[in-house]
Amino acid sequence: MPLIKVQTSIANSDSAQVTELLKQLSATLAKHTRKPESYVMTAFQSNVPMTFGGTTEPVCYLEIKSVGSMTPDQTKSMSQDFCQQIEQALKVPLDRIYIEFADAKGYMWGWNGATFG
């Protein structure tokens, strides 16, 4: 049920690098949400036309969604960890990364022909 979706302006053609990044993000999200990694989904979209601060320099946007409530301490810690992972893997500066955190109600999240609520 936790989801992390990455959109970046970086044109990334190294599928092994993307796969490794997604595995790292998956494990990190499971750790922070305290949910089994078997429920974590990751998505990556590169070469997205984007601007930040009026420029087209490298930029990244992350969406993190999870059933239940994320605390302020969790989101602060996740922001630090995910920004560092993106900076290392994609070379996007920390100040050009936005992260949106969203809590979802169980009945608003479907899986396996049912919902989580």
Contacts in CASP RR format, 6 or more apart in sequence:
PFRMAT RR
TARGET T0000
AUTHOR 0000-0000-0000
METHOD contacts of the structure
MODEL  1
MPLIKVQTSIANSDSAQVTELLKQLSATLAKHTRKPESYVMTAFQSNVPM
TFGGTTEPVCYLEIKSVGSMTPDQTKSMSQDFCQQIEQALKVPLDRIYIE
FADAKGYMWGWNGATFG
1 35 0 8 1.000
1 39 0 8 1.000
1 66 0 8 1.000
1 67 0 8 1.000
1 104 0 8 1.000
1 106 0 8 1.000
1 109 0 8 1.000
1 111 0 8 1.000
1 116 0 8 1.000
2 29 0 8 1.000
2 30 0 8 1.000
2 33 0 8 1.000
2 35 0 8 1.000
2 39 0 8 1.000
2 40 0 8 1.000
2 41 0 8 1.000
2 64 0 8 1.000
2 65 0 8 1.000
2 66 0 8 1.000
2 67 0 8 1.000
3 40 0 8 1.000
3 41 0 8 1.000
3 42 0 8 1.000
3 43 0 8 1.000
3 63 0 8 1.000
3 64 0 8 1.000
3 65 0 8 1.000
3 66 0 8 1.000
4 25 0 8 1.000
4 26 0 8 1.000
4 29 0 8 1.000
4 40 0 8 1.000
4 41 0 8 1.000
4 42 0 8 1.000
4 43 0 8 1.000
4 62 0 8 1.000
4 63 0 8 1.000
4 64 0 8 1.000
4 82 0 8 1.000
5 42 0 8 1.000
5 43 0 8 1.000
5 44 0 8 1.000
5 45 0 8 1.000
5 62 0 8 1.000
5 63 0 8 1.000
5 64 0 8 1.000
6 21 0 8 1.000
6 25 0 8 1.000
6 42 0 8 1.000
6 43 0 8 1.000
6 44 0 8 1.000
6 45 0 8 1.000
6 60 0 8 1.000
6 61 0 8 1.000
6 62 0 8 1.000
6 86 0 8 1.000
7 45 0 8 1.000
7 48 0 8 1.000
7 50 0 8 1.000
7 60 0 8 1.000
7 61 0 8 1.000
7 62 0 8 1.000
8 45 0 8 1.000
8 46 0 8 1.000
8 47 0 8 1.000
8 48 0 8 1.000
8 50 0 8 1.000
8 58 0 8 1.000
8 59 0 8 1.000
8 60 0 8 1.000
8 61 0 8 1.000
8 86 0 8 1.000
8 90 0 8 1.000
8 92 0 8 1.000
9 47 0 8 1.000
9 48 0 8 1.000
9 49 0 8 1.000
9 50 0 8 1.000
9 56 0 8 1.000
9 58 0 8 1.000
9 59 0 8 1.000
9 60 0 8 1.000
10 46 0 8 1.000
10 47 0 8 1.000
10 58 0 8 1.000
10 60 0 8 1.000
10 90 0 8 1.000
10 91 0 8 1.000
10 92 0 8 1.000
11 46 0 8 1.000
11 47 0 8 1.000
12 18 0 8 1.000
12 46 0 8 1.000
12 47 0 8 1.000
12 90 0 8 1.000
17 89 0 8 1.000
18 44 0 8 1.000
18 46 0 8 1.000
20 89 0 8 1.000
21 44 0 8 1.000
21 85 0 8 1.000
21 86 0 8 1.000
21 89 0 8 1.000
21 90 0 8 1.000
22 42 0 8 1.000
22 44 0 8 1.000
24 85 0 8 1.000
24 89 0 8 1.000
25 42 0 8 1.000
25 82 0 8 1.000
25 85 0 8 1.000
26 37 0 8 1.000
26 40 0 8 1.000
26 42 0 8 1.000
27 37 0 8 1.000
28 78 0 8 1.000
28 81 0 8 1.000
28 82 0 8 1.000
28 85 0 8 1.000
29 40 0 8 1.000
29 42 0 8 1.000
29 64 0 8 1.000
29 78 0 8 1.000
30 36 0 8 1.000
30 37 0 8 1.000
30 40 0 8 1.000
32 74 0 8 1.000
32 77 0 8 1.000
32 78 0 8 1.000
32 81 0 8 1.000
33 66 0 8 1.000
33 70 0 8 1.000
33 74 0 8 1.000
35 66 0 8 1.000
39 111 0 8 1.000
50 56 0 8 1.000
50 59 0 8 1.000
50 61 0 8 1.000
51 59 0 8 1.000
52 59 0 8 1.000
52 96 0 8 1.000
52 98 0 8 1.000
57 96 0 8 1.000
58 90 0 8 1.000
58 91 0 8 1.000
58 92 0 8 1.000
58 93 0 8 1.000
58 96 0 8 1.000
59 92 0 8 1.000
59 96 0 8 1.000
59 97 0 8 1.000
60 86 0 8 1.000
60 90 0 8 1.000
60 92 0 8 1.000
60 96 0 8 1.000
60 97 0 8 1.000
60 98 0 8 1.000
61 97 0 8 1.000
61 98 0 8 1.000
61 99 0 8 1.000
61 100 0 8 1.000
62 82 0 8 1.000
62 86 0 8 1.000
62 97 0 8 1.000
62 98 0 8 1.000
62 99 0 8 1.000
62 100 0 8 1.000
63 99 0 8 1.000
63 100 0 8 1.000
63 102 0 8 1.000
64 70 0 8 1.000
64 78 0 8 1.000
64 82 0 8 1.000
64 99 0 8 1.000
64 100 0 8 1.000
64 101 0 8 1.000
64 102 0 8 1.000
65 101 0 8 1.000
65 102 0 8 1.000
65 103 0 8 1.000
65 104 0 8 1.000
66 102 0 8 1.000
66 103 0 8 1.000
66 104 0 8 1.000
67 103 0 8 1.000
67 104 0 8 1.000
67 105 0 8 1.000
67 106 0 8 1.000
67 109 0 8 1.000
67 116 0 8 1.000
67 117 0 8 1.000
68 103 0 8 1.000
68 104 0 8 1.000
68 105 0 8 1.000
68 106 0 8 1.000
69 103 0 8 1.000
70 78 0 8 1.000
70 101 0 8 1.000
70 103 0 8 1.000
75 101 0 8 1.000
78 99 0 8 1.000
78 101 0 8 1.000
79 99 0 8 1.000
82 97 0 8 1.000
82 99 0 8 1.000
83 94 0 8 1.000
83 97 0 8 1.000
83 99 0 8 1.000
84 94 0 8 1.000
86 92 0 8 1.000
86 97 0 8 1.000
87 93 0 8 1.000
87 94 0 8 1.000
87 97 0 8 1.000
105 117 0 8 1.000
106 115 0 8 1.000
106 116 0 8 1.000
106 117 0 8 1.000
107 115 0 8 1.000
107 116 0 8 1.000
107 117 0 8 1.000
108 115 0 8 1.000
109 115 0 8 1.000
109 116 0 8 1.000
109 117 0 8 1.000
110 116 0 8 1.000
END
